[in-house]
Amino acid sequence: MTTSALAEYLHTHMPLSRSMAVSVVSASATEVGLEAPLPPNLNVHGTMFGGSIATLALLAAWSVVHLRLDEDRFAGQLVVSRSETQYLRPISGAARATARLDGLDLDGFSRQLNRHGKARLTVTAEVLSEEHVAARLVATFAAIAEADRAPQA
């Protein structure tokens, strides 16, 4: 999927991404990078709102898993089952969230998904501002195959 196709997908299916002015800077089945400018994401302190930071990171993490599943021609749902964001420093400008799948047990994830019709994967996304890590999100996603594609017991 191209960066413009992923941006359109996010803006259509997750309208908050459009309101936040999220742009896609990289998109592959192994890494996704998203950016958001400060103005639509301001808080009362003149820095980026914590909810916007967490959402940007969650969108990056969800997107990289979505693209991986899309590459594998997965038919089903991808939902977040848990997420935690650690805020390390205020963001007073644009922010970039990057999520990568390298180092994860993707073969085990795929085997579990093929065998049971569902599987979980935990992904980390880092949010950078001015070349410093400003936040880190750890999220667990559940992939659930469509009922007619789930393995039979």
C-alpha positions as a Markdown table, in Angstrom:
| # | Residue | x | y | z |
|---|---|---|---|---|
| 1 | Met | 0.0 | 0.0 | 0.0 |
| 2 | Thr | 1.3 | 3.5 | -0.9 |
| 3 | Thr | 1.6 | 6.3 | 1.6 |
| 4 | Ser | -1.3 | 8.1 | -0.1 |
| 5 | Ala | -3.5 | 5.0 | 0.0 |
| 6 | Leu | -2.9 | 4.4 | 3.7 |
| 7 | Ala | -3.6 | 8.1 | 4.4 |
| 8 | Glu | -6.9 | 7.9 | 2.5 |
| 9 | Tyr | -7.8 | 4.6 | 4.3 |
| 10 | Leu | -7.1 | 6.2 | 7.7 |
| 11 | His | -8.9 | 9.4 | 7.0 |
| 12 | Thr | -11.9 | 7.5 | 5.6 |
| 13 | His | -12.1 | 4.7 | 8.3 |
| 14 | Met | -10.7 | 6.6 | 11.3 |
| 15 | Pro | -12.0 | 10.2 | 10.8 |
| 16 | Leu | -10.1 | 11.4 | 13.9 |
| 17 | Ser | -6.9 | 11.0 | 11.9 |
| 18 | Arg | -8.2 | 13.6 | 9.4 |
| 19 | Ser | -9.1 | 16.0 | 12.2 |
| 20 | Met | -5.6 | 15.6 | 13.6 |
| 21 | Ala | -4.1 | 16.3 | 10.1 |
| 22 | Val | -2.2 | 13.0 | 10.3 |
| 23 | Ser | 0.0 | 12.4 | 7.3 |
| 24 | Val | 1.7 | 9.1 | 6.3 |
| 25 | Val | 5.5 | 9.4 | 5.7 |
| 26 | Ser | 6.3 | 5.7 | 5.3 |
| 27 | Ala | 4.1 | 2.7 | 4.8 |
| 28 | Ser | 5.2 | -0.9 | 4.5 |
| 29 | Ala | 4.4 | -4.3 | 6.0 |
| 30 | Thr | 7.3 | -3.9 | 8.4 |
| 31 | Glu | 7.3 | -0.2 | 9.3 |
| 32 | Val | 4.8 | 2.7 | 9.3 |
| 33 | Gly | 5.7 | 6.4 | 10.0 |
| 34 | Leu | 3.0 | 9.0 | 10.7 |
| 35 | Glu | 3.2 | 12.7 | 11.4 |
| 36 | Ala | 0.9 | 15.2 | 12.9 |
| 37 | Pro | 1.3 | 19.0 | 13.2 |
| 38 | Leu | 0.9 | 20.9 | 16.4 |
| 39 | Pro | -1.9 | 23.4 | 15.6 |
| 40 | Pro | -4.9 | 20.9 | 15.4 |
| 41 | Asn | -3.5 | 19.0 | 18.4 |
| 42 | Leu | -2.8 | 21.8 | 20.9 |
| 43 | Asn | -3.6 | 21.5 | 24.6 |
| 44 | Val | -4.1 | 24.4 | 27.1 |
| 45 | His | -0.3 | 24.6 | 27.7 |
| 46 | Gly | 0.6 | 25.2 | 24.0 |
| 47 | Thr | 2.0 | 21.7 | 23.6 |
| 48 | Met | 0.6 | 18.6 | 21.9 |
| 49 | Phe | -2.4 | 17.1 | 23.7 |
| 50 | Gly | -1.6 | 13.8 | 25.3 |
| 51 | Gly | -4.6 | 12.2 | 23.6 |
| 52 | Ser | -3.3 | 13.2 | 20.2 |
| 53 | Ile | 0.1 | 11.8 | 21.0 |
| 54 | Ala | -1.4 | 8.4 | 22.1 |
| 55 | Thr | -3.7 | 8.4 | 19.1 |
| 56 | Leu | -0.8 | 9.1 | 16.6 |
| 57 | Ala | 1.2 | 6.3 | 18.1 |
| 58 | Leu | -1.7 | 3.9 | 18.2 |
| 59 | Leu | -2.5 | 4.7 | 14.5 |
| 60 | Ala | 1.1 | 3.9 | 13.5 |
| 61 | Ala | 1.1 | 0.6 | 15.4 |
| 62 | Trp | -2.3 | -0.4 | 14.1 |
| 63 | Ser | -1.4 | 0.5 | 10.6 |
| 64 | Val | 1.8 | -1.6 | 10.4 |
| 65 | Val | -0.1 | -4.7 | 11.7 |
| 66 | His | -2.9 | -3.9 | 9.2 |
| 67 | Leu | -0.4 | -3.7 | 6.3 |
| 68 | Arg | 1.2 | -6.9 | 7.4 |
| 69 | Leu | -2.1 | -8.7 | 7.5 |
| 70 | Asp | -3.1 | -7.1 | 4.2 |
| 71 | Glu | 0.1 | -8.5 | 2.6 |
| 72 | Asp | -0.9 | -11.9 | 4.0 |
| 73 | Arg | -4.4 | -11.5 | 2.5 |
| 74 | Phe | -6.0 | -11.8 | 5.9 |
| 75 | Ala | -9.8 | -11.4 | 6.0 |
| 76 | Gly | -11.1 | -10.4 | 9.4 |
| 77 | Gln | -10.9 | -7.8 | 12.0 |
| 78 | Leu | -7.9 | -6.1 | 13.7 |
| 79 | Val | -8.7 | -4.5 | 17.0 |
| 80 | Val | -6.6 | -3.0 | 19.9 |
| 81 | Ser | -7.0 | -5.0 | 23.1 |
| 82 | Arg | -4.7 | -3.1 | 25.3 |
| 83 | Ser | -2.4 | 0.0 | 25.0 |
| 84 | Glu | -0.2 | 2.0 | 27.4 |
| 85 | Thr | 1.5 | 5.2 | 26.6 |
| 86 | Gln | 4.5 | 6.6 | 28.4 |
| 87 | Tyr | 4.9 | 10.4 | 28.0 |
| 88 | Leu | 8.6 | 11.3 | 28.3 |
| 89 | Arg | 8.7 | 15.0 | 27.3 |
| 90 | Pro | 6.4 | 17.7 | 26.0 |
| 91 | Ile | 5.9 | 18.1 | 22.3 |
| 92 | Ser | 6.0 | 21.7 | 21.1 |
| 93 | Gly | 6.0 | 21.1 | 17.4 |
| 94 | Ala | 5.2 | 18.4 | 14.8 |
| 95 | Ala | 5.4 | 14.8 | 16.0 |
| 96 | Arg | 6.3 | 11.6 | 14.1 |
| 97 | Ala | 5.2 | 8.2 | 15.3 |
| 98 | Thr | 7.0 | 5.1 | 14.0 |
| 99 | Ala | 6.0 | 1.5 | 14.5 |
| 100 | Arg | 8.1 | -1.4 | 13.4 |
| 101 | Leu | 7.6 | -5.2 | 13.3 |
| 102 | Asp | 11.2 | -6.2 | 13.2 |
| 103 | Gly | 12.2 | -8.4 | 16.1 |
| 104 | Leu | 8.7 | -9.7 | 16.7 |
| 105 | Asp | 7.6 | -13.4 | 16.4 |
| 106 | Leu | 5.6 | -12.9 | 13.2 |
| 107 | Asp | 5.8 | -16.6 | 12.3 |
| 108 | Gly | 4.3 | -17.6 | 15.6 |
| 109 | Phe | 1.6 | -14.9 | 15.2 |
| 110 | Ser | 0.8 | -16.2 | 11.7 |
| 111 | Arg | 0.7 | -19.9 | 12.9 |
| 112 | Gln | -1.6 | -19.0 | 15.8 |
| 113 | Leu | -3.9 | -17.0 | 13.4 |
| 114 | Asn | -4.0 | -19.8 | 10.9 |
| 115 | Arg | -4.5 | -22.5 | 13.5 |
| 116 | His | -7.1 | -20.8 | 15.7 |
| 117 | Gly | -8.5 | -18.0 | 13.6 |
| 118 | Lys | -7.3 | -15.5 | 16.1 |
| 119 | Ala | -4.0 | -14.2 | 17.5 |
| 120 | Arg | -2.4 | -11.4 | 19.4 |
| 121 | Leu | 0.6 | -9.3 | 18.6 |
| 122 | Thr | 2.2 | -6.6 | 20.8 |
| 123 | Val | 3.8 | -3.7 | 19.0 |
| 124 | Thr | 5.8 | -0.7 | 20.2 |
| 125 | Ala | 5.6 | 2.8 | 18.6 |
| 126 | Glu | 7.8 | 5.7 | 19.4 |
| 127 | Val | 6.8 | 9.3 | 19.0 |
| 128 | Leu | 9.7 | 11.7 | 18.1 |
| 129 | Ser | 9.7 | 15.5 | 18.3 |
| 130 | Glu | 12.9 | 17.4 | 17.4 |
| 131 | Glu | 14.8 | 14.1 | 17.1 |
| 132 | His | 14.0 | 13.1 | 20.7 |
| 133 | Val | 11.7 | 10.3 | 21.9 |
| 134 | Ala | 8.8 | 12.1 | 23.4 |
| 135 | Ala | 6.5 | 9.2 | 24.0 |
| 136 | Arg | 6.4 | 5.4 | 23.7 |
| 137 | Leu | 3.3 | 3.3 | 23.2 |
| 138 | Val | 3.0 | -0.4 | 23.7 |
| 139 | Ala | -0.2 | -1.9 | 22.3 |
| 140 | Thr | -1.5 | -5.4 | 21.9 |
| 141 | Phe | -3.7 | -6.1 | 18.9 |
| 142 | Ala | -6.1 | -9.0 | 18.3 |
| 143 | Ala | -6.6 | -10.3 | 14.8 |
| 144 | Ile | -9.8 | -12.2 | 14.4 |
| 145 | Ala | -10.5 | -14.2 | 11.2 |
| 146 | Glu | -13.9 | -13.9 | 9.6 |
| 147 | Ala | -16.3 | -16.7 | 10.7 |
| 148 | Asp | -16.3 | -18.4 | 7.4 |
| 149 | Arg | -12.5 | -18.4 | 7.2 |
| 150 | Ala | -11.8 | -19.5 | 10.8 |
| 151 | Pro | -10.3 | -23.0 | 11.2 |
| 152 | Gln | -12.9 | -25.7 | 12.0 |
| 153 | Ala | -12.5 | -27.7 | 15.2 |
